[in-house]
């Protein structure tokens, strides 16, 4: 499955960001992961090659994690130009 997915879809977030720290979409509550910036990027943004070529940006929306009683996830967001 993974090999097939790689040939059909582009990883939009990786096109915009080199691998590195601080690119997480999930943090464990038990260890205070968000405050310590220790997390895991478990969400991905895949697109077909034509759509990926129109990608204008991709980012993790950590603002959704800063409120009262937040989720342990933050959304991975992408923007694309019109055709």
C-alpha positions as CSV (number, residue, x, y, z in Angstrom):
1,X,0.0,0.0,0.0
2,X,2.7,2.5,1.0
3,X,4.6,2.0,-2.3
4,X,1.4,2.5,-4.3
5,X,0.4,5.6,-2.4
6,X,3.9,7.1,-3.0
7,X,3.4,6.8,-6.8
8,X,-0.1,8.2,-6.8
9,X,0.2,11.1,-4.3
10,X,2.6,13.7,-3.3
11,X,3.4,14.6,0.3
12,X,2.4,18.3,0.3
13,X,3.7,19.2,3.8
14,X,7.1,17.7,3.0
15,X,7.4,19.7,-0.2
16,X,7.1,22.9,1.9
17,X,9.1,21.9,5.0
18,X,12.4,20.0,5.4
19,X,12.2,17.2,8.0
20,X,13.1,18.5,11.5
21,X,11.8,19.3,15.0
22,X,8.7,21.2,15.9
23,X,6.5,19.8,13.1
24,X,4.2,17.8,15.3
25,X,0.4,17.3,15.1
26,X,-0.1,15.2,18.3
27,X,1.2,15.7,21.9
28,X,0.7,13.4,24.8
29,X,-1.2,15.0,27.7
30,X,0.3,12.8,30.4
31,X,3.9,14.1,30.0
32,X,3.0,17.7,29.2
33,X,4.2,17.1,25.6
34,X,2.8,20.3,24.2
35,X,4.5,22.5,26.7
36,X,7.7,20.6,26.2
37,X,7.3,20.6,22.4
38,X,7.7,16.8,22.4
39,X,5.2,15.3,20.0
40,X,4.7,13.2,16.9
41,X,3.5,14.2,13.4
42,X,0.8,11.5,12.8
43,X,-1.3,13.5,10.3
44,X,-0.3,13.8,6.7
45,X,-1.5,15.9,3.7
46,X,-1.4,13.9,0.4
47,X,-2.4,15.3,-3.0
48,X,-2.3,14.2,-6.6
49,X,0.6,15.5,-8.6
50,X,-1.5,18.2,-10.4
51,X,-3.0,19.4,-7.1
52,X,0.3,19.3,-5.2
53,X,1.9,21.5,-8.0
54,X,-0.7,24.2,-7.0
55,X,0.2,24.0,-3.3
56,X,0.8,27.4,-1.8
57,X,1.5,26.4,1.7
58,X,1.1,23.9,4.5
59,X,1.4,24.3,8.3
60,X,0.3,22.8,11.6
61,X,-2.4,25.0,13.2
62,X,-1.2,24.9,16.8
63,X,-3.7,27.6,17.8
64,X,-6.3,25.0,18.2
65,X,-4.2,23.4,20.9
66,X,-3.9,26.6,23.0
67,X,-7.5,26.9,24.2
68,X,-9.2,25.5,27.3
69,X,-9.7,21.7,27.1
70,X,-8.0,21.3,23.7
71,X,-7.7,18.2,21.7
72,X,-4.4,16.3,21.7
73,X,-4.3,16.9,17.9
74,X,-3.6,20.0,15.9
75,X,-4.8,20.2,12.3
76,X,-2.4,20.0,9.4
77,X,-3.6,22.6,6.9
78,X,-2.8,23.2,3.3
79,X,-3.7,26.0,0.8
80,X,-3.9,25.6,-3.0
81,X,-4.3,28.0,-5.9
82,X,-7.2,27.6,-8.2
83,X,-6.6,25.8,-11.5
